[in-house]
Amino acid sequence: MEERSTPESASKIDTQFVLIHGVCHGAWCWYKLRCLIENSGYKVTCIDLKSAGINPAAAASIVSFEDYNSPLIQFLDALPDGEQVILVGHSAGGLSVSHAIQQFGKKKIKLAVYVAATMLRLGFQSDDDSKIGAPDLSELGEFNEVYDVEYGSEGGGVPITCFLNQKFQRQVFYNLSPLEDSTLATMLLRPAPFLPLSGARFSGTTDGDEVPRVYVKTTKDNALKLEQQEAMIEKWPTLDVYTLETDHSPFFSSPVALFDLLVKAAISYAT
């Protein structure tokens, strides 16, 4: 006998989560969350930004933030007319979310969720934006001690790629995550384009400002400190704020709780 569609099942079919990773990560970091989402009847897409995950580009070849974020923009641009998605950005993936909502507005995006993410309306427009939106790891040492840095052939002391030194990765990203996951990450992390990310900025639109947003705070975060997250929320207020007692990577350390919050946000603000 053919199953009848219910309002709940129809809502799930119409809901697609699009997950955007942070710096040095890739679509692979969402594997636990993807499993939970798919097996609960929702649609989910995990994006590899340019030079991340299995994307073939090299980080040193990325010339701008628009170039780096192009896989997400191309995905959204290709959506059928009338189809909207829920964007979920982690860490620097929040820049990708903000760029996308300013470009497409509610035409393509029904909700934006920032998870321990850089949430700046127009990117890094000021020193204050950098102070509250970029990780400050100075307590671990000098920049060249904390990051493995590649410099351009033209010299001048300007980094073109950066990669958090392996000895700091668990402490910064995964301090409460299972060892198996942090070990997997050390095998899959890739260098990130430095200037396109540190200089990410874009123009605002009225359409972009109409996209509802929620923020998921991570209170035990050693990468994007709790006070930074709260400062960004104060500067660009959201419809709601959720809290997880986790490290910077709740997709590893608390995937079920994170999934529950994404569903809660979808039901509350994207139906």
N, C-alpha and C positions, 0 to 999 in steps of 0.2 A: 504494500500500500504506500502510495506517495505521501511523504510528510508535508504537512501544511506549514506554510511560513507564518511565524509569529512576529509581532512587533519587535521583540527582543532579537530574534534571529535576523530580521531584516536590518536592524540597526547595526548589528555586527558586520553583516555583509557590506554595508555602506561605509564602514569605518576602516580607514587605512592609516596605520601609523608609519611614518617615515623617520627612521632613526639615523642621526648624523653624529659621527664620532668626533672625538677631540684630537688634539695635537699628537702626532706620532702613532696614533691608533688607526684602526680601520673598521670596516663593517664587521669583522670577526669578533670584536669585543662585545657585541650584542647577542652572542649565540644563546645564552641562557634566556634572555628576555624574548628573543625571537621565538624560541620554543614555547614559552608560556603564552605569547600572543597568538601564535598560529593554532595551538591546541585548544585555545579558548574560542575559536571561531572568527577571530578578527584577521584582517589582512595586514601584512607588514612588509616593508621594504627597507633594507639596510644599504646605505650608500657608501661607496668608497670615494672620498674626495681625491682630487688629482695628486698623484704621487703617494697615496696612502693605500694600505691593504694590498690588493692585487692589481691596482691601477698601474699600468706599465711606466708612467712618466717618472722621471727622476726629480727629486725635490729641488735640485739646483737649476732645473730648467723652468721652474715656475716664475713668471714675471710679474704677477699681480695677484691680489686677493680674488678678483673676478675670475682669473685663470684657475686658481686653486679651487674655487667653489663651483666651477662650471659643470661638473657632473650633477650636482643638485639642481642647478638652474635648468639644465637640459631636461632632467627628469620631470620637473614641474611644468616646463613649457610643453612637453609632449602629452600631458594629461588630457583626456578628452574634455571638451567643453562641458562645464557644469560639474565636473568632478573635483572634490575638495579632499585634502588630506590633513592629518594632524602631524605637525613637525615636532620632533623631539631632538633637542641638541644637548650634547654633553660637553662640558669644558669649553674649549675653543670652538666646538661645534655650535655654540650659541651665536657666534659671529655669523656663521653660515645661515642660521635661522633668521637673524635680524636682517641680513642682506636679502634673503628670499621674501620675507614678509613685506619689506619696503618695495620690492620689485613686483610682486604679484598680488598683495593684499588678500582680501577675502575671496577673490575670484578663484584662487587655487588652494587657499589655506584656511581651514575652519578654526584651528587652534594651534598655538605655539607653546611648547613646554620646554623650559630651560632646567636641566638637571645639573646642579653644581657647575653652572655654565656662565660664561661671559655674556652678560645681558646688557648690551649698550645699544641704544636706539640707532645710532649712526656710526658705530665702530669707535675707534680710538681717535676722537676729535681733539682731545686736550690731555695735558699731563695728569689731570685728575682721573680721566678715563683709564689711563694706563695704570695708575696707582690702585684703582679699585677693580680693574678688570683683567689684569695680567698677573700670573703667579709671581710672588716675591720669595725667592729661595736664597736670599743673600745670607741667611743664617747658616747655610750649609757651606758657604765658601764663595770665592770669586766666580764670575760667570764662566770662565774657561775651566774652572775646577768642577763646576756642577754639570756643565753641558759639554758634550763632544761637538766641536764647532768646525765647520768647513768654511774656508774663506775663498773669495773669488780670486781668479788668476790675476786680476788687475791690482790686487792688494788693497791698501788703504784702510785695513783693519775692520772692514765691514763683513760680518758673517753672512753667508748665503743659506746655510742650513744649520740646524741645531738638533741635538738629540740628548735627552737626559741620560747622564752617565748611569750605567747599569747598577752601580753600587748604591745609587739613590732611588732607584725606581720603586722598590717595594715601600720604602719609607715615605715617599711622596705620593705615589698613586694608589698603593694597594695595602696600606698598613693594617686593615681589618679584613682583607680578602683572603680566600683560601690559597694556600701555597701553590696548589696545582694551577690556579688561574694566573697568579703572578709569574710563575715559571713559564706558562704558555705565552704570556705577554712578552717576556724577554726574548722569545724566539720570533715574535711577529712584529714588534714595534719597528718603525722606520723613521729616518730623519725627516724633519719638517722644514718647509721653506721659511726662513727667518723673516726677511723683510716683508713679504706679502701678508704674513700673519701679524707681525708687530705693528705694521702700518695700515692695517685694514680699516678703511673708512668708506662710507657710501652716503648717498643722498636720501633724504626722507620724502615720504609721500603721505598724503591724506589717507589713501587706501591702506597703506601699511599700518597706520596708527589705529585702524579699525579692527585689526586682527586681535581677538582675545588672547591673553597670555597668562600662564601660571608659572610659578617657580618652585622647584624642589630643592630645599636647602639640605646640605650634608654637614652635620655638626662636628664630625671628627676629621675634617678635610685638611690635609697637610699641603695641598697644592693651591687651591683657591680658598683662602681662609674664610671662616664664617663671617667675620666682620666685613670682608670684601663683598661677599654675597649680599649681606644686608644693606650695604651702602648702595649697591646697584639697584636693589629693590626699591630703596628710598628714592633714588634718582629717577627711576622709570617704573612707577608702581604697577603691579599686576592685579588681576582680578582675585587671585588667591595665592597663598603661600603654603606649601606642605613642607614637612620636616622629616628627615631620616637621620637616625643616629648612626651614620656610616662614614666610611672614608670617602675619598674622591671618586671611587668607582663602585657605586651601588649596583651596577649591572653584574658585578662579581660578588660583592659582599652581602647584598640583600636584594636579589632579583625579584623575589615574590612580593616583597613590600613595595618595591618600585613599580612592578606591574600593577598592583592594586591601586596605586596612586594615579597611574596613567589611565586606567579604566575609570576611576572616580572623576578625573578631570574631563575625560571624554563625555561621560554621562552628564556632568554638571554644566559644561560650557561648549560642547560641540554637537548637541542634538537639536 
